[in-house]
Every structure is written in structure tokens, then in C-alpha cells.
Amino acid sequence: MKVSLEFLYHFRCDRCTQWWSRADIEPQLGEIVYCPYCGHENTVEGIQTFRDAARNATKSSCLDRKPDGE
Ligand SMILES: [Zn+2]
């Protein structure tokens, strides 16, 4: 059996607040991303992750802690 890991990045438009997702291609700080709903030109300012919570899943979860780096 083969197992694959997928990274799924979620974006929220600064203007219309709609959400969309992109798989596997990691956003870069300062990258320009156009909203698929309203066309607004957004700039990636930071990437929130819960990787520390996932690594320590027996002690905590992403549901009861803030994203990494906050
Ligand atoms: Zn938008």
C-alpha cells in the first residue's frame, strides 16, 4: 500500500472574505494571489500552521491552541 501526503493551503480574500484552497504549491511571503471570486489582488503576509500541535497530538490538538508562531 502506498500512502500520499497532501498539503492544502487555504486563502481568504482581504476584500470579499471568500475562501478558496490550493493543494501542494506552498505560498511564498509577498506572493500576489488573485481572488477567484472578486479578482482582488491579495499579497501573502504570513502562513499560519498547526504543525507543532500535529507533532504532539497526544498532548494537544489544533482545536485547543493558537496557530504556530503566534
Ligand atoms: Zn475576493
N, CA, C, O and the ligand as a Tripos MOL2 file, in Angstrom:
@<TRIPOS>MOLECULE
protein
  281   279    71     0     0
PROTEIN
NO_CHARGES

@<TRIPOS>ATOM
      1 N           0.8360   -1.1780    0.0000 N.3       1 MET1
      2 CA          0.0000    0.0000    0.0000 C.3       1 MET1
      3 C           0.8790    1.2400    0.0000 C.2       1 MET1
      4 O           1.8520    1.3320    0.7490 O.2       1 MET1
      5 N           0.5270    2.1740   -0.8370 N.am      2 LYS2
      6 CA          1.2300    3.4410   -0.8720 C.3       2 LYS2
      7 C           0.3960    4.5030   -0.1740 C.2       2 LYS2
      8 O          -0.8330    4.5020   -0.2500 O.2       2 LYS2
      9 N           1.0810    5.4010    0.5000 N.am      3 VAL3
     10 CA          0.4000    6.4870    1.1970 C.3       3 VAL3
     11 C           0.9470    7.8060    0.6780 C.2       3 VAL3
     12 O           2.1560    7.9630    0.5050 O.2       3 VAL3
     13 N           0.0680    8.7350    0.4340 N.am      4 SER4
     14 CA          0.4880   10.0390   -0.0640 C.3       4 SER4
     15 C           0.0790   11.1310    0.9170 C.2       4 SER4
     16 O          -0.9630   11.0530    1.5680 O.2       4 SER4
     17 N           0.9220   12.1400    1.0010 N.am      5 LEU5
     18 CA          0.6380   13.2960    1.8450 C.3       5 LEU5
     19 C           0.3470   14.4840    0.9450 C.2       5 LEU5
     20 O           1.0590   14.7360   -0.0280 O.2       5 LEU5
     21 N          -0.7130   15.2120    1.2840 N.am      6 GLU6
     22 CA         -1.0610   16.3950    0.5100 C.3       6 GLU6
     23 C          -1.0950   17.5970    1.4480 C.2       6 GLU6
     24 O          -1.6670   17.5240    2.5360 O.2       6 GLU6
     25 N          -0.4940   18.6790    1.0350 N.am      7 PHE7
     26 CA         -0.6100   19.9350    1.7610 C.3       7 PHE7
     27 C          -1.7050   20.7500    1.0870 C.2       7 PHE7
     28 O          -1.7100   20.9120   -0.1330 O.2       7 PHE7
     29 N          -2.6150   21.2520    1.8770 N.am      8 LEU8
     30 CA         -3.7300   22.0280    1.3460 C.3       8 LEU8
     31 C          -3.7020   23.4090    1.9940 C.2       8 LEU8
     32 O          -3.8530   23.5320    3.2090 O.2       8 LEU8
     33 N          -3.5120   24.4290    1.1940 N.am      9 TYR9
     34 CA         -3.4060   25.8010    1.6910 C.3       9 TYR9
     35 C          -4.7240   26.5270    1.4540 C.2       9 TYR9
     36 O          -5.2990   26.4630    0.3670 O.2       9 TYR9
     37 N          -5.1940   27.2230    2.4960 N.am     10 HIS10
     38 CA         -6.4680   27.9380    2.4290 C.3      10 HIS10
     39 C          -6.2000   29.4310    2.3740 C.2      10 HIS10
     40 O          -5.3870   29.9550    3.1370 O.2      10 HIS10
     41 N          -6.8770   30.1050    1.4790 N.am     11 PHE11
     42 CA         -6.7120   31.5440    1.2870 C.3      11 PHE11
     43 C          -8.0360   32.2490    1.5860 C.2      11 PHE11
     44 O          -9.1090   31.7190    1.2930 O.2      11 PHE11
     45 N          -7.9530   33.4540    2.1750 N.am     12 ARG12
     46 CA         -9.1520   34.2740    2.3780 C.3      12 ARG12
     47 C          -8.8940   35.6430    1.7980 C.2      12 ARG12
     48 O          -7.9090   36.2970    2.1430 O.2      12 ARG12
     49 N          -9.7680   36.0750    0.9250 N.am     13 CYS13
     50 CA         -9.6100   37.3600    0.2490 C.3      13 CYS13
     51 C          -9.7490   38.5100    1.2450 C.2      13 CYS13
     52 O         -10.6680   38.5200    2.0650 O.2      13 CYS13
     53 N          -8.8290   39.4840    1.1710 N.am     14 ASP14
     54 CA         -8.8740   40.6530    2.0470 C.3      14 ASP14
     55 C         -10.0860   41.5330    1.7630 C.2      14 ASP14
     56 O         -10.5480   42.2470    2.6530 O.2      14 ASP14
     57 N         -10.6050   41.4970    0.5460 N.am     15 ARG15
     58 CA        -11.7160   42.3870    0.2010 C.3      15 ARG15
     59 C         -13.0820   41.7390    0.3910 C.2      15 ARG15
     60 O         -13.9330   42.3060    1.0760 O.2      15 ARG15
     61 N         -13.3180   40.5550   -0.2010 N.am     16 CYS16
     62 CA        -14.6700   39.9610   -0.1410 C.3      16 CYS16
     63 C         -14.7830   38.8680    0.9230 C.2      16 CYS16
     64 O         -15.8820   38.3730    1.1710 O.2      16 CYS16
     65 N         -13.6640   38.4760    1.5600 N.am     17 THR17
     66 CA        -13.5690   37.4750    2.6370 C.3      17 THR17
     67 C         -13.9940   36.0630    2.1990 C.2      17 THR17
     68 O         -14.2180   35.2070    3.0540 O.2      17 THR17
     69 N         -14.1080   35.8040    0.9060 N.am     18 GLN18
     70 CA        -14.3880   34.4370    0.4390 C.3      18 GLN18
     71 C         -13.1320   33.5720    0.6130 C.2      18 GLN18
     72 O         -12.0080   34.0740    0.5970 O.2      18 GLN18
     73 N         -13.3520   32.2540    0.7810 N.am     19 TRP19
     74 CA        -12.2620   31.2920    0.9480 C.3      19 TRP19
     75 C         -12.0830   30.4430   -0.3020 C.2      19 TRP19
     76 O         -13.0480   30.1610   -1.0120 O.2      19 TRP19
     77 N         -10.8630   30.0440   -0.5650 N.am     20 TRP20
     78 CA        -10.5730   29.0310   -1.5870 C.3      20 TRP20
     79 C          -9.3080   28.3080   -1.1700 C.2      20 TRP20
     80 O          -8.6240   28.7460   -0.2450 O.2      20 TRP20
     81 N          -8.9890   27.2200   -1.8270 N.am     21 SER21
     82 CA         -7.8530   26.3780   -1.4350 C.3      21 SER21
     83 C          -6.9660   26.0520   -2.6260 C.2      21 SER21
     84 O          -7.3820   26.0850   -3.7850 O.2      21 SER21
     85 N          -5.7150   25.7320   -2.2790 N.am     22 ARG22
     86 CA         -4.7470   25.3200   -3.3020 C.3      22 ARG22
     87 C          -3.9150   24.1900   -2.6990 C.2      22 ARG22
     88 O          -3.4430   24.2950   -1.5670 O.2      22 ARG22
     89 N          -3.7410   23.1230   -3.4500 N.am     23 ALA23
     90 CA         -3.0180   21.9620   -2.9340 C.3      23 ALA23
     91 C          -1.5510   21.9980   -3.3540 C.2      23 ALA23
     92 O          -1.2110   22.3450   -4.4850 O.2      23 ALA23
     93 N          -0.6930   21.6250   -2.3990 N.am     24 ASP24
     94 CA          0.7090   21.2750   -2.6140 C.3      24 ASP24
     95 C           1.6630   22.4150   -2.9710 C.2      24 ASP24
     96 O           2.8390   22.3390   -2.6160 O.2      24 ASP24
     97 N           1.2160   23.4540   -3.6480 N.am     25 ILE25
     98 CA          2.1250   24.5390   -4.0100 C.3      25 ILE25
     99 C           2.1470   25.5480   -2.8590 C.2      25 ILE25
    100 O           1.1940   26.3010   -2.6600 O.2      25 ILE25
    101 N           3.2560   25.5480   -2.1040 N.am     26 GLU26
    102 CA          3.3390   26.3780   -0.9050 C.3      26 GLU26
    103 C           3.3750   27.8520   -1.2750 C.2      26 GLU26
    104 O           4.1880   28.2610   -2.1040 O.2      26 GLU26
    105 N           2.5030   28.6570   -0.6690 N.am     27 PRO27
    106 CA          2.5410   30.1000   -0.9220 C.3      27 PRO27
    107 C           3.8410   30.6970   -0.3820 C.2      27 PRO27
    108 O           4.3930   30.2140    0.6070 O.2      27 PRO27
    109 N           4.3150   31.7370   -1.0320 N.am     28 GLN28
    110 CA          5.5190   32.4250   -0.5850 C.3      28 GLN28
    111 C           5.1450   33.7940   -0.0280 C.2      28 GLN28
    112 O           4.2150   34.4360   -0.5180 O.2      28 GLN28
    113 N           5.8740   34.2410    1.0020 N.am     29 LEU29
    114 CA          5.6190   35.5660    1.5520 C.3      29 LEU29
    115 C           5.8150   36.5920    0.4470 C.2      29 LEU29
    116 O           6.8010   36.5500   -0.2890 O.2      29 LEU29
    117 N           4.8700   37.5070    0.3410 N.am     30 GLY30
    118 CA          4.9420   38.5400   -0.6770 C.3      30 GLY30
    119 C           4.3430   38.1330   -2.0130 C.2      30 GLY30
    120 O           4.2400   38.9510   -2.9260 O.2      30 GLY30
    121 N           3.9460   36.8700   -2.1300 N.am     31 GLU31
    122 CA          3.3470   36.3950   -3.3850 C.3      31 GLU31
    123 C           2.0130   37.0910   -3.6320 C.2      31 GLU31
    124 O           1.2370   37.3010   -2.6990 O.2      31 GLU31
    125 N           1.7490   37.4450   -4.8730 N.am     32 ILE32
    126 CA          0.4730   38.0310   -5.2670 C.3      32 ILE32
    127 C          -0.4820   36.9000   -5.6360 C.2      32 ILE32
    128 O          -0.1550   36.0420   -6.4560 O.2      32 ILE32
    129 N          -1.6720   36.9090   -5.0200 N.am     33 VAL33
    130 CA         -2.6850   35.8890   -5.2780 C.3      33 VAL33
    131 C          -3.9950   36.6030   -5.6250 C.2      33 VAL33
    132 O          -4.4850   37.4210   -4.8470 O.2      33 VAL33
    133 N          -4.5510   36.2930   -6.7850 N.am     34 TYR34
    134 CA         -5.7980   36.9210   -7.2080 C.3      34 TYR34
    135 C          -6.9940   36.1150   -6.7220 C.2      34 TYR34
    136 O          -7.0420   34.8940   -6.8680 O.2      34 TYR34
    137 N          -7.9650   36.8280   -6.1370 N.am     35 CYS35
    138 CA         -9.1780   36.1780   -5.6410 C.3      35 CYS35
    139 C          -9.9840   35.6370   -6.8190 C.2      35 CYS35
    140 O         -10.2590   36.3720   -7.7670 O.2      35 CYS35
    141 N         -10.3770   34.3250   -6.7690 N.am     36 PRO36
    142 CA        -11.1720   33.7680   -7.8620 C.3      36 PRO36
    143 C         -12.6150   34.2640   -7.8580 C.2      36 PRO36
    144 O         -13.3480   34.0390   -8.8210 O.2      36 PRO36
    145 N         -13.0330   34.9380   -6.7810 N.am     37 TYR37
    146 CA        -14.4140   35.4160   -6.6920 C.3      37 TYR37
    147 C         -14.5460   36.8600   -7.1570 C.2      37 TYR37
    148 O         -15.4260   37.1740   -7.9580 O.2      37 TYR37
    149 N         -13.6790   37.7430   -6.6620 N.am     38 CYS38
    150 CA        -13.8340   39.1700   -6.9780 C.3      38 CYS38
    151 C         -12.6490   39.7300   -7.7600 C.2      38 CYS38
    152 O         -12.7070   40.8670   -8.2280 O.2      38 CYS38
    153 N         -11.5900   38.9640   -7.9070 N.am     39 GLY39
    154 CA        -10.4480   39.4180   -8.6850 C.3      39 GLY39
    155 C          -9.4730   40.3030   -7.9330 C.2      39 GLY39
    156 O          -8.4970   40.7810   -8.5110 O.2      39 GLY39
    157 N          -9.7300   40.5300   -6.6290 N.am     40 HIS40
    158 CA         -8.8380   41.3870   -5.8470 C.3      40 HIS40
    159 C          -7.4160   40.8290   -5.8200 C.2      40 HIS40
    160 O          -7.2170   39.6160   -5.7420 O.2      40 HIS40
    161 N          -6.4390   41.7170   -5.8850 N.am     41 GLU41
    162 CA         -5.0340   41.3350   -5.8290 C.3      41 GLU41
    163 C          -4.6040   41.2920   -4.3660 C.2      41 GLU41
    164 O          -4.4190   42.3400   -3.7470 O.2      41 GLU41
    165 N          -4.4420   40.0930   -3.8070 N.am     42 ASN42
    166 CA         -4.0280   39.9160   -2.4120 C.3      42 ASN42
    167 C          -2.5330   39.6260   -2.3420 C.2      42 ASN42
    168 O          -1.9650   39.0650   -3.2790 O.2      42 ASN42
    169 N          -1.8980   40.0040   -1.2430 N.am     43 THR43
    170 CA         -0.4890   39.7050   -1.0060 C.3      43 THR43
    171 C          -0.3760   38.7710    0.1970 C.2      43 THR43
    172 O          -0.9610   39.0390    1.2460 O.2      43 THR43
    173 N           0.3690   37.6800    0.0530 N.am     44 VAL44
    174 CA          0.5640   36.7280    1.1550 C.3      44 VAL44
    175 C           1.4380   37.3930    2.2200 C.2      44 VAL44
    176 O           2.5900   37.7440    1.9640 O.2      44 VAL44
    177 N           0.8630   37.5610    3.4320 N.am     45 GLU45
    178 CA          1.5670   38.2420    4.5240 C.3      45 GLU45
    179 C           2.0950   37.2760    5.5700 C.2      45 GLU45
    180 O           2.9510   37.6440    6.3750 O.2      45 GLU45
    181 N           1.5970   36.0490    5.5710 N.am     46 GLY46
    182 CA          2.0350   35.0660    6.5510 C.3      46 GLY46
    183 C           1.2790   33.7690    6.3300 C.2      46 GLY46
    184 O           0.2100   33.7580    5.7190 O.2      46 GLY46
    185 N           1.8370   32.6800    6.8280 N.am     47 ILE47
    186 CA          1.2100   31.3720    6.6920 C.3      47 ILE47
    187 C           1.0490   30.7910    8.0870 C.2      47 ILE47
    188 O           2.0370   30.5050    8.7630 O.2      47 ILE47
    189 N          -0.2080   30.6140    8.5230 N.am     48 GLN48
    190 CA         -0.4690   30.0380    9.8370 C.3      48 GLN48
    191 C          -0.4840   28.5170    9.7080 C.2      48 GLN48
    192 O          -1.1180   27.9670    8.8080 O.2      48 GLN48
    193 N           0.2180   27.8500   10.6140 N.am     49 THR49
    194 CA          0.2300   26.3840   10.5970 C.3      49 THR49
    195 C          -0.0520   25.8460   11.9970 C.2      49 THR49
    196 O           0.0290   26.5740   12.9870 O.2      49 THR49
    197 N          -0.3860   24.5530   12.0610 N.am     50 PHE50
    198 CA         -0.6020   23.8600   13.3270 C.3      50 PHE50
    199 C           0.3280   22.6620   13.3930 C.2      50 PHE50
    200 O          -0.0120   21.6420   13.9930 O.2      50 PHE50
    201 N           1.4970   22.7770   12.7800 N.am     51 ARG51
    202 CA          2.4040   21.6330   12.6920 C.3      51 ARG51
    203 C           2.8840   21.1590   14.0570 C.2      51 ARG51
    204 O           3.0060   19.9570   14.2920 O.2      51 ARG51
    205 N           3.1590   22.1080   14.9660 N.am     52 ASP52
    206 CA          3.6050   21.7030   16.3020 C.3      52 ASP52
    207 C           2.5280   20.8960   17.0130 C.2      52 ASP52
    208 O           2.8270   19.9040   17.6760 O.2      52 ASP52
    209 N           1.2720   21.3210   16.8760 N.am     53 ALA53
    210 CA          0.1730   20.5870   17.5020 C.3      53 ALA53
    211 C           0.0360   19.1940   16.9010 C.2      53 ALA53
    212 O          -0.2470   18.2300   17.6130 O.2      53 ALA53
    213 N           0.2370   19.0880   15.5870 N.am     54 ALA54
    214 CA          0.1190   17.7790   14.9330 C.3      54 ALA54
    215 C           1.2180   16.8370   15.3980 C.2      54 ALA54
    216 O           0.9760   15.6430   15.5770 O.2      54 ALA54
    217 N           2.4270   17.3640   15.5970 N.am     55 ARG55
    218 CA          3.5460   16.5200   16.0470 C.3      55 ARG55
    219 C           3.3350   16.0330   17.4750 C.2      55 ARG55
    220 O           3.7800   14.9440   17.8360 O.2      55 ARG55
    221 N           2.6560   16.8440   18.2890 N.am     56 ASN56
    222 CA          2.4230   16.4990   19.6880 C.3      56 ASN56
    223 C           0.9490   16.1810   19.9210 C.2      56 ASN56
    224 O           0.3350   16.6660   20.8710 O.2      56 ASN56
    225 N           0.4000   15.3640   19.0430 N.am     57 ALA57
    226 CA         -1.0480   15.1370   19.0300 C.3      57 ALA57
    227 C          -1.5690   14.5200   20.3210 C.2      57 ALA57
    228 O          -2.7410   14.6870   20.6580 O.2      57 ALA57
    229 N          -0.7040   13.8040   21.0520 N.am     58 THR58
    230 CA         -1.2060   13.1970   22.2840 C.3      58 THR58
    231 C          -1.3320   14.2220   23.4000 C.2      58 THR58
    232 O          -2.0550   14.0010   24.3720 O.2      58 THR58
    233 N          -0.6230   15.3530   23.2610 N.am     59 LYS59
    234 CA         -0.6600   16.3720   24.3210 C.3      59 LYS59
    235 C          -1.6590   17.4850   24.0250 C.2      59 LYS59
    236 O          -2.2420   18.0630   24.9420 O.2      59 LYS59
    237 N          -1.8540   17.7850   22.7380 N.am     60 SER60
    238 CA         -2.7430   18.8840   22.3920 C.3      60 SER60
    239 C          -3.2410   18.6750   20.9710 C.2      60 SER60
    240 O          -2.8060   17.7520   20.2820 O.2      60 SER60
    241 N          -4.1210   19.5040   20.5500 N.am     61 SER61
    242 CA         -4.5900   19.4480   19.1650 C.3      61 SER61
    243 C          -4.7290   20.8580   18.6430 C.2      61 SER61
    244 O          -4.6750   21.8260   19.4020 O.2      61 SER61
    245 N          -4.9100   20.9650   17.3360 N.am     62 CYS62
    246 CA         -5.0450   22.2820   16.7430 C.3      62 CYS62
    247 C          -6.3460   22.9450   17.1660 C.2      62 CYS62
    248 O          -6.5370   24.1390   16.9310 O.2      62 CYS62
    249 N          -7.2490   22.1790   17.7920 N.am     63 LEU63
    250 CA         -8.5200   22.7620   18.1960 C.3      63 LEU63
    251 C          -8.4110   23.5390   19.4970 C.2      63 LEU63
    252 O          -9.2670   24.3710   19.7950 O.2      63 LEU63
    253 N          -7.3590   23.2760   20.2810 N.am     64 ASP64
    254 CA         -7.2780   23.9610   21.5690 C.3      64 ASP64
    255 C          -5.9990   24.7930   21.6990 C.2      64 ASP64
    256 O          -5.5550   25.0730   22.8130 O.2      64 ASP64
    257 N          -5.4160   25.1830   20.5890 N.am     65 ARG65
    258 CA         -4.2680   26.0670   20.6560 C.3      65 ARG65
    259 C          -4.2400   26.9960   19.4510 C.2      65 ARG65
    260 O          -4.8610   26.7330   18.4220 O.2      65 ARG65
    261 N          -3.4990   28.0910   19.6110 N.am     66 LYS66
    262 CA         -3.3750   29.0610   18.5380 C.3      66 LYS66
    263 C          -2.4290   28.5010   17.4750 C.2      66 LYS66
    264 O          -1.6520   27.5900   17.7650 O.2      66 LYS66
    265 N          -2.4810   29.0320   16.2450 N.am     67 PRO67
    266 CA         -1.5520   28.5890   15.2180 C.3      67 PRO67
    267 C          -0.1050   28.8160   15.6400 C.2      67 PRO67
    268 O           0.1720   29.6800   16.4720 O.2      67 PRO67
    269 N           0.8160   28.0450   15.0710 N.am     68 ASP68
    270 CA          2.2450   28.2060   15.3550 C.3      68 ASP68
    271 C           2.6800   29.6390   15.0420 C.2      68 ASP68
    272 O           2.1790   30.2620   14.1070 O.2      68 ASP68
    273 N           3.5940   30.1340   15.8160 N.am     69 GLY69
    274 CA          4.1710   31.4470   15.5450 C.3      69 GLY69
    275 C           3.3670   32.5980   16.0940 C.2      69 GLY69
    276 O           3.7180   33.7530   15.8530 O.2      69 GLY69
    277 N           2.2990   32.3280   16.8240 N.am     70 GLU70
    278 CA          1.5250   33.4180   17.4260 C.3      70 GLU70
    279 C           1.8000   33.4950   18.9040 C.2      70 GLU70
    280 O           1.2420   34.3500   19.5920 O.2      70 GLU70
    281 ZN        -12.3340   38.4950   -3.2370 Zn       71 ZN71
@<TRIPOS>BOND
     1     1     2 1
     2     2     3 1
     3     3     4 2
     4     3     5 am
     5     5     6 1
     6     6     7 1
     7     7     8 2
     8     7     9 am
     9     9    10 1
    10    10    11 1
    11    11    12 2
    12    11    13 am
    13    13    14 1
    14    14    15 1
    15    15    16 2
    16    15    17 am
    17    17    18 1
    18    18    19 1
    19    19    20 2
    20    19    21 am
    21    21    22 1
    22    22    23 1
    23    23    24 2
    24    23    25 am
    25    25    26 1
    26    26    27 1
    27    27    28 2
    28    27    29 am
    29    29    30 1
    30    30    31 1
    31    31    32 2
    32    31    33 am
    33    33    34 1
    34    34    35 1
    35    35    36 2
    36    35    37 am
    37    37    38 1
    38    38    39 1
    39    39    40 2
    40    39    41 am
    41    41    42 1
    42    42    43 1
    43    43    44 2
    44    43    45 am
    45    45    46 1
    46    46    47 1
    47    47    48 2
    48    47    49 am
    49    49    50 1
    50    50    51 1
    51    51    52 2
    52    51    53 am
    53    53    54 1
    54    54    55 1
    55    55    56 2
    56    55    57 am
    57    57    58 1
    58    58    59 1
    59    59    60 2
    60    59    61 am
    61    61    62 1
    62    62    63 1
    63    63    64 2
    64    63    65 am
    65    65    66 1
    66    66    67 1
    67    67    68 2
    68    67    69 am
    69    69    70 1
    70    70    71 1
    71    71    72 2
    72    71    73 am
    73    73    74 1
    74    74    75 1
    75    75    76 2
    76    75    77 am
    77    77    78 1
    78    78    79 1
    79    79    80 2
    80    79    81 am
    81    81    82 1
    82    82    83 1
    83    83    84 2
    84    83    85 am
    85    85    86 1
    86    86    87 1
    87    87    88 2
    88    87    89 am
    89    89    90 1
    90    90    91 1
    91    91    92 2
    92    91    93 am
    93    93    94 1
    94    94    95 1
    95    95    96 2
    96    95    97 am
    97    97    98 1
    98    98    99 1
    99    99   100 2
   100    99   101 am
   101   101   102 1
   102   102   103 1
   103   103   104 2
   104   103   105 am
   105   105   106 1
   106   106   107 1
   107   107   108 2
   108   107   109 am
   109   109   110 1
   110   110   111 1
   111   111   112 2
   112   111   113 am
   113   113   114 1
   114   114   115 1
   115   115   116 2
   116   115   117 am
   117   117   118 1
   118   118   119 1
   119   119   120 2
   120   119   121 am
   121   121   122 1
   122   122   123 1
   123   123   124 2
   124   123   125 am
   125   125   126 1
   126   126   127 1
   127   127   128 2
   128   127   129 am
   129   129   130 1
   130   130   131 1
   131   131   132 2
   132   131   133 am
   133   133   134 1
   134   134   135 1
   135   135   136 2
   136   135   137 am
   137   137   138 1
   138   138   139 1
   139   139   140 2
   140   139   141 am
   141   141   142 1
   142   142   143 1
   143   143   144 2
   144   143   145 am
   145   145   146 1
   146   146   147 1
   147   147   148 2
   148   147   149 am
   149   149   150 1
   150   150   151 1
   151   151   152 2
   152   151   153 am
   153   153   154 1
   154   154   155 1
   155   155   156 2
   156   155   157 am
   157   157   158 1
   158   158   159 1
   159   159   160 2
   160   159   161 am
   161   161   162 1
   162   162   163 1
   163   163   164 2
   164   163   165 am
   165   165   166 1
   166   166   167 1
   167   167   168 2
   168   167   169 am
   169   169   170 1
   170   170   171 1
   171   171   172 2
   172   171   173 am
   173   173   174 1
   174   174   175 1
   175   175   176 2
   176   175   177 am
   177   177   178 1
   178   178   179 1
   179   179   180 2
   180   179   181 am
   181   181   182 1
   182   182   183 1
   183   183   184 2
   184   183   185 am
   185   185   186 1
   186   186   187 1
   187   187   188 2
   188   187   189 am
   189   189   190 1
   190   190   191 1
   191   191   192 2
   192   191   193 am
   193   193   194 1
   194   194   195 1
   195   195   196 2
   196   195   197 am
   197   197   198 1
   198   198   199 1
   199   199   200 2
   200   199   201 am
   201   201   202 1
   202   202   203 1
   203   203   204 2
   204   203   205 am
   205   205   206 1
   206   206   207 1
   207   207   208 2
   208   207   209 am
   209   209   210 1
   210   210   211 1
   211   211   212 2
   212   211   213 am
   213   213   214 1
   214   214   215 1
   215   215   216 2
   216   215   217 am
   217   217   218 1
   218   218   219 1
   219   219   220 2
   220   219   221 am
   221   221   222 1
   222   222   223 1
   223   223   224 2
   224   223   225 am
   225   225   226 1
   226   226   227 1
   227   227   228 2
   228   227   229 am
   229   229   230 1
   230   230   231 1
   231   231   232 2
   232   231   233 am
   233   233   234 1
   234   234   235 1
   235   235   236 2
   236   235   237 am
   237   237   238 1
   238   238   239 1
   239   239   240 2
   240   239   241 am
   241   241   242 1
   242   242   243 1
   243   243   244 2
   244   243   245 am
   245   245   246 1
   246   246   247 1
   247   247   248 2
   248   247   249 am
   249   249   250 1
   250   250   251 1
   251   251   252 2
   252   251   253 am
   253   253   254 1
   254   254   255 1
   255   255   256 2
   256   255   257 am
   257   257   258 1
   258   258   259 1
   259   259   260 2
   260   259   261 am
   261   261   262 1
   262   262   263 1
   263   263   264 2
   264   263   265 am
   265   265   266 1
   266   266   267 1
   267   267   268 2
   268   267   269 am
   269   269   270 1
   270   270   271 1
   271   271   272 2
   272   271   273 am
   273   273   274 1
   274   274   275 1
   275   275   276 2
   276   275   277 am
   277   277   278 1
   278   278   279 1
   279   279   280 2
@<TRIPOS>SUBSTRUCTURE
     1 MET1         2 RESIDUE 1 A MET
     2 LYS2         6 RESIDUE 1 A LYS
     3 VAL3        10 RESIDUE 1 A VAL
     4 SER4        14 RESIDUE 1 A SER
     5 LEU5        18 RESIDUE 1 A LEU
     6 GLU6        22 RESIDUE 1 A GLU
     7 PHE7        26 RESIDUE 1 A PHE
     8 LEU8        30 RESIDUE 1 A LEU
     9 TYR9        34 RESIDUE 1 A TYR
    10 HIS10       38 RESIDUE 1 A HIS
    11 PHE11       42 RESIDUE 1 A PHE
    12 ARG12       46 RESIDUE 1 A ARG
    13 CYS13       50 RESIDUE 1 A CYS
    14 ASP14       54 RESIDUE 1 A ASP
    15 ARG15       58 RESIDUE 1 A ARG
    16 CYS16       62 RESIDUE 1 A CYS
    17 THR17       66 RESIDUE 1 A THR
    18 GLN18       70 RESIDUE 1 A GLN
    19 TRP19       74 RESIDUE 1 A TRP
    20 TRP20       78 RESIDUE 1 A TRP
    21 SER21       82 RESIDUE 1 A SER
    22 ARG22       86 RESIDUE 1 A ARG
    23 ALA23       90 RESIDUE 1 A ALA
    24 ASP24       94 RESIDUE 1 A ASP
    25 ILE25       98 RESIDUE 1 A ILE
    26 GLU26      102 RESIDUE 1 A GLU
    27 PRO27      106 RESIDUE 1 A PRO
    28 GLN28      110 RESIDUE 1 A GLN
    29 LEU29      114 RESIDUE 1 A LEU
    30 GLY30      118 RESIDUE 1 A GLY
    31 GLU31      122 RESIDUE 1 A GLU
    32 ILE32      126 RESIDUE 1 A ILE
    33 VAL33      130 RESIDUE 1 A VAL
    34 TYR34      134 RESIDUE 1 A TYR
    35 CYS35      138 RESIDUE 1 A CYS
    36 PRO36      142 RESIDUE 1 A PRO
    37 TYR37      146 RESIDUE 1 A TYR
    38 CYS38      150 RESIDUE 1 A CYS
    39 GLY39      154 RESIDUE 1 A GLY
    40 HIS40      158 RESIDUE 1 A HIS
    41 GLU41      162 RESIDUE 1 A GLU
    42 ASN42      166 RESIDUE 1 A ASN
    43 THR43      170 RESIDUE 1 A THR
    44 VAL44      174 RESIDUE 1 A VAL
    45 GLU45      178 RESIDUE 1 A GLU
    46 GLY46      182 RESIDUE 1 A GLY
    47 ILE47      186 RESIDUE 1 A ILE
    48 GLN48      190 RESIDUE 1 A GLN
    49 THR49      194 RESIDUE 1 A THR
    50 PHE50      198 RESIDUE 1 A PHE
    51 ARG51      202 RESIDUE 1 A ARG
    52 ASP52      206 RESIDUE 1 A ASP
    53 ALA53      210 RESIDUE 1 A ALA
    54 ALA54      214 RESIDUE 1 A ALA
    55 ARG55      218 RESIDUE 1 A ARG
    56 ASN56      222 RESIDUE 1 A ASN
    57 ALA57      226 RESIDUE 1 A ALA
    58 THR58      230 RESIDUE 1 A THR
    59 LYS59      234 RESIDUE 1 A LYS
    60 SER60      238 RESIDUE 1 A SER
    61 SER61      242 RESIDUE 1 A SER
    62 CYS62      246 RESIDUE 1 A CYS
    63 LEU63      250 RESIDUE 1 A LEU
    64 ASP64      254 RESIDUE 1 A ASP
    65 ARG65      258 RESIDUE 1 A ARG
    66 LYS66      262 RESIDUE 1 A LYS
    67 PRO67      266 RESIDUE 1 A PRO
    68 ASP68      270 RESIDUE 1 A ASP
    69 GLY69      274 RESIDUE 1 A GLY
    70 GLU70      278 RESIDUE 1 A GLU
    71 ZN71       281 GROUP 0 **** ****
